[in-house]
Amino acid sequence: MTLEEANLSLVRTQIADAARRVSRSPEEVTLVAVTKTIPVDRIQRVVEAGVLDLGENRVQEIMDKLPLIKGPVRWHLIGSLQTNKVKYIIDKVFLIHSLDRWPLAEEIDRRARQHGLQCRVLVQVNISGEESKHGLAPREAVEFIQQAAGLPGIKICGLMTMAPFEAEAEATRPVFRGLRQLAEEISALNIPGVSMDFLSMGMSNDYQVAVEEGATLVRVGSEIFGKRG
Ligand SMILES: *Cc1c(COP(=O)(O)O)cnc(C)c1O
């Protein structure tokens, strides 16, 4: 067994255990392996071990790696996205997790329509209010989604957040609970074309808490690949 396989098996077990603790089915949770800075041979090993969802936070890294990774992989753009880079990835990614401002929404819409497609996006919300974090304030998010729902090139299908780093993972729980409650509120508004199917929350440090709070996508890097250099 390679290191990646051993780590993966542990992460999958932890996800399943966390799901069962709250009577969720482990199948509701998709593991997105975060491959930023990781060389393609190591990424290929996790793909071969059955991980088909890969997350990168830079457009350039997706462009470089995409032609080299073999398999039916779905690429997730999880980091902040510059408006002028949308054109490079619009038809290449499965899901953009980081929609956080109106000009970006307009550009995704414009480029998607040029390609005759609808781009799946998550709206990034800054639940913790930490200044260093990207994302809309929860109150802004509702109005933003109501507006962006009118853009035909965009399909809003959930929310994403990043919790502050905490030495005790348990301390992140209110952030994840806050995102889930916001998604429930938005869901109840029945905005045409908007679904809240995806909740992208939880990283290496805190994904088990996030799964207990309803995450459907967890973004895990260092627990699979080890600490980045
Ligand atoms: C790097 C990154 C992750 C994964 O972080 P780990 O702590 O290595 O699991 C998750 N989400 C985003 C947005 C990231 O940039």
Ligand as a Chemical Component Dictionary entry (heavy atoms), coordinates in Angstrom:
data_LIG
# 
_chem_comp.id                   LIG 
_chem_comp.type                 NON-POLYMER 
_chem_comp.pdbx_formal_charge   0 
_chem_comp.three_letter_code    LIG 
# 
loop_
_chem_comp_atom.comp_id 
_chem_comp_atom.atom_id 
_chem_comp_atom.alt_atom_id 
_chem_comp_atom.type_symbol 
_chem_comp_atom.charge 
_chem_comp_atom.model_Cartn_x 
_chem_comp_atom.model_Cartn_y 
_chem_comp_atom.model_Cartn_z 
_chem_comp_atom.pdbx_ordinal 
LIG C1 C1 C 0 -5.652  24.131 0.678  1  
LIG C2 C2 C 0 -7.114  24.165 0.799  2  
LIG C3 C3 C 0 -7.823  23.096 1.371  3  
LIG C4 C4 C 0 -7.172  21.861 1.951  4  
LIG O1 O1 O 0 -6.385  22.150 3.060  5  
LIG P1 P1 P 0 -5.767  20.983 3.983  6  
LIG O2 O2 O 0 -5.624  21.613 5.300  7  
LIG O3 O3 O 0 -4.456  20.614 3.357  8  
LIG O4 O4 O 0 -6.707  19.853 3.964  9  
LIG C5 C5 C 0 -9.212  23.179 1.407  10 
LIG N1 N1 N 0 -9.867  24.249 0.915  11 
LIG C6 C6 C 0 -9.221  25.291 0.356  12 
LIG C7 C7 C 0 -10.023 26.439 -0.172 13 
LIG C8 C8 C 0 -7.828  25.290 0.285  14 
LIG O5 O5 O 0 -7.200  26.330 -0.282 15 
# 
loop_
_chem_comp_bond.comp_id 
_chem_comp_bond.atom_id_1 
_chem_comp_bond.atom_id_2 
_chem_comp_bond.value_order 
_chem_comp_bond.pdbx_ordinal 
LIG C1 C2 SING 1  
LIG C2 C3 SING 2  
LIG C2 C8 DOUB 3  
LIG C3 C4 SING 4  
LIG C3 C5 DOUB 5  
LIG C4 O1 SING 6  
LIG O1 P1 SING 7  
LIG P1 O2 DOUB 8  
LIG P1 O3 SING 9  
LIG P1 O4 SING 10 
LIG C5 N1 SING 11 
LIG N1 C6 DOUB 12 
LIG C6 C7 SING 13 
LIG C6 C8 SING 14 
LIG C8 O5 SING 15 
# 
